[in-house]
Amino acid sequence: MHMERYLRLIAGFFILLSLLLYVVHSKWWLLFTAFVGLNLLQSAFTNWCPMMTFLKYLGVKSCEEEAQKRQ
């Protein structure tokens, strides 16, 4: 799997987790949902988010890097 898929997977998981925690624990978990949403929004304009740095550290390749490797 490449970085872009991991990012969507992790963002979706965090959103669903925070909504579950909102339902069973506290309304303040919606702030975490908003944080994830804002990160997704800014990454659409900058092509960077904090999770990308972490995934690169773990050695996950982006779509572009995998495409170059195949050529």
trRosetta pair geometry for C-beta under 8 A, 3 or more apart (Angstrom, degrees):
i j d omega theta_ij theta_ji phi_ij phi_ji
1 5 4.8 -110 -171 82 102 133
1 6 5.9 119 127 -53 119 87
1 9 8.0 7 172 -11 151 145
1 60 7.7 -28 96 -145 80 111
2 5 5.6 93 60 13 65 102
2 6 7.2 -127 109 -4 33 95
2 60 7.1 125 -162 172 38 93
2 61 5.9 -61 -130 91 84 74
2 62 6.1 65 179 -168 109 23
2 63 5.0 101 139 -71 159 59
2 65 7.9 164 -141 57 113 92
2 66 5.4 -95 -94 -11 125 144
3 6 5.5 -58 -148 39 34 112
3 7 6.2 38 155 -25 69 104
3 52 6.5 59 179 -129 130 81
3 55 5.3 128 -129 124 96 144
3 56 7.5 14 -105 -65 138 71
3 60 4.9 124 -83 128 81 112
3 61 6.6 -127 -26 104 98 27
3 62 4.5 -39 28 -96 128 61
3 63 7.3 -107 44 -20 85 65
4 7 5.7 -49 -148 31 31 114
4 8 6.8 28 155 -13 62 103
4 62 6.8 71 -29 -151 89 74
4 63 5.5 -6 3 -31 128 111
5 8 5.9 -55 -150 38 34 107
5 9 6.2 35 152 -20 67 109
6 9 5.5 -57 -145 39 31 114
6 10 6.0 26 160 -16 68 109
6 51 7.9 -160 122 148 99 119
6 55 5.7 138 101 -121 145 142
6 60 5.9 -33 4 -166 159 159
7 10 6.0 -57 -142 39 26 106
7 11 6.1 24 160 -17 64 110
7 43 7.8 -156 -177 151 143 163
7 49 6.9 112 -142 51 125 132
7 51 5.9 138 -118 97 83 130
7 52 6.8 0 -86 -73 125 79
7 55 7.3 -85 -64 -21 82 157
8 11 5.9 -55 -141 40 28 109
8 12 6.2 28 160 -17 64 110
9 12 6.1 -61 -150 38 24 109
9 13 6.3 23 155 -18 62 110
10 13 5.7 -56 -146 38 30 112
10 14 6.3 30 156 -18 65 106
10 51 5.9 171 94 -157 150 153
11 14 5.8 -55 -146 37 29 110
11 15 6.4 29 156 -19 64 106
11 36 5.7 146 -149 -178 80 113
11 39 7.6 -152 -113 87 112 113
11 40 5.8 88 -149 -76 149 117
11 51 7.8 -138 -59 13 85 163
12 15 5.8 -55 -147 36 30 110
12 16 6.3 23 159 -12 65 108
13 16 6.0 -60 -147 42 28 106
13 17 6.0 28 156 -19 66 111
14 17 5.7 -56 -141 40 28 112
14 18 6.1 25 161 -17 65 107
14 32 7.2 -124 171 152 100 106
14 36 4.9 168 108 -96 126 147
15 18 6.0 -57 -146 37 27 106
15 19 6.4 25 155 -17 63 107
15 33 5.7 77 -136 -132 71 84
15 36 5.5 -144 -70 94 82 151
15 37 7.5 83 -101 -57 115 84
16 19 5.7 -56 -148 38 32 111
16 20 6.4 34 153 -19 65 105
17 20 5.7 -55 -150 36 32 111
17 21 6.3 28 154 -15 66 107
18 21 5.6 -52 -144 40 35 111
18 22 6.3 46 150 -27 64 100
18 29 4.8 -179 -167 164 77 100
18 30 7.1 129 151 -96 111 28
18 32 4.3 -155 -119 90 136 113
18 33 4.4 -172 106 -59 138 82
18 36 7.1 -170 3 0 147 133
19 22 5.3 -44 -148 28 34 118
19 23 6.7 33 153 -18 63 102
19 29 7.6 -176 -75 119 18 119
19 30 8.0 56 -98 -96 58 70
19 33 6.3 73 -59 -86 76 135
20 23 5.8 -55 -153 34 33 109
20 24 6.3 0 161 7 68 111
21 24 6.3 -68 -134 53 30 90
21 25 4.9 -25 -175 28 71 125
21 26 7.3 -19 150 42 86 71
21 29 4.1 174 100 -119 106 163
21 32 7.8 18 66 46 135 141
22 25 7.1 -53 -90 53 10 80
22 26 7.0 -70 -127 84 44 40
22 27 6.0 49 -152 -121 88 38
22 29 4.3 -137 -68 70 72 114
22 30 5.4 67 -105 -54 133 79
22 33 7.3 -17 -42 -23 135 131
25 29 6.4 84 71 -30 111 132
26 29 5.8 122 77 -17 77 91
27 30 5.9 -21 176 2 64 114
28 31 5.7 -21 -180 6 63 115
29 32 5.4 -38 -168 26 59 115
29 33 6.9 65 137 -19 71 97
30 33 5.0 -44 -153 33 48 119
30 34 6.4 51 148 -20 69 100
31 34 5.5 -50 -149 37 35 113
31 35 6.4 42 149 -25 64 102
32 35 5.4 -47 -148 31 35 117
32 36 6.6 35 154 -17 64 100
33 36 6.0 -54 -153 35 31 109
33 37 6.4 30 150 -16 64 109
34 37 5.5 -57 -147 40 33 114
34 38 6.2 34 155 -19 67 105
35 38 5.9 -54 -146 36 28 109
35 39 6.5 30 154 -19 62 105
36 39 5.7 -54 -150 35 31 113
36 40 6.5 32 152 -19 64 104
37 40 5.7 -53 -150 35 32 111
37 41 6.4 33 152 -20 65 106
38 41 5.5 -52 -146 36 34 114
38 42 6.3 26 159 -12 68 104
39 42 6.2 -56 -142 41 29 102
39 43 6.1 30 157 -21 64 110
39 49 5.0 83 175 -145 101 120
39 50 6.9 -67 -138 19 131 95
39 51 7.7 84 159 -3 142 104
40 43 5.8 -58 -144 37 28 111
40 44 6.9 39 153 -30 61 98
40 49 7.4 3 -84 -91 37 150
41 44 5.9 -49 -161 18 32 114
41 45 7.6 12 150 -3 60 103
42 45 6.0 -63 -160 42 43 104
42 46 5.8 1 158 11 79 117
42 49 7.2 126 83 -96 93 87
43 46 6.1 -72 -124 58 33 86
43 47 6.6 67 -176 -114 68 13
43 48 6.2 -139 -125 72 79 28
43 49 4.0 -31 -81 -51 129 108
43 52 7.8 147 -131 -25 126 125
46 49 8.0 129 77 -58 109 60
48 52 5.8 -115 -149 47 58 147
49 52 5.3 111 57 -8 66 101
50 53 5.9 -50 -163 27 45 112
50 54 6.9 39 146 -13 70 105
51 54 5.4 -55 -152 40 43 113
51 55 6.1 41 152 -19 73 106
52 55 5.7 -55 -143 40 31 109
52 56 6.2 34 156 -21 65 105
53 56 5.9 -53 -148 35 28 111
53 57 6.5 33 151 -22 61 105
54 57 5.6 -53 -154 32 32 116
54 58 6.7 25 150 -13 64 106
55 58 5.6 -57 -150 40 36 109
55 60 4.2 -48 172 45 96 132
56 59 7.6 62 -178 -65 33 16
56 60 6.7 -85 -79 56 32 78
61 65 4.2 -127 -169 91 101 126
61 66 5.0 123 118 -55 127 86
61 69 7.4 -10 -173 -15 161 139
62 65 4.8 97 51 8 75 102
62 66 7.1 -143 93 -3 40 88
63 66 5.9 -63 -151 39 29 108
63 67 6.2 29 154 -21 67 109
64 67 5.7 -54 -145 35 31 111
64 68 6.4 29 156 -17 65 105
65 68 5.9 -53 -147 36 31 110
65 69 6.4 35 152 -24 63 106
66 69 5.5 -51 -149 32 34 115
66 70 6.7 34 153 -22 64 104
67 70 5.9 -55 -153 32 33 111
67 71 7.0 33 152 -24 63 104
68 71 5.9 -54 -153 27 36 112
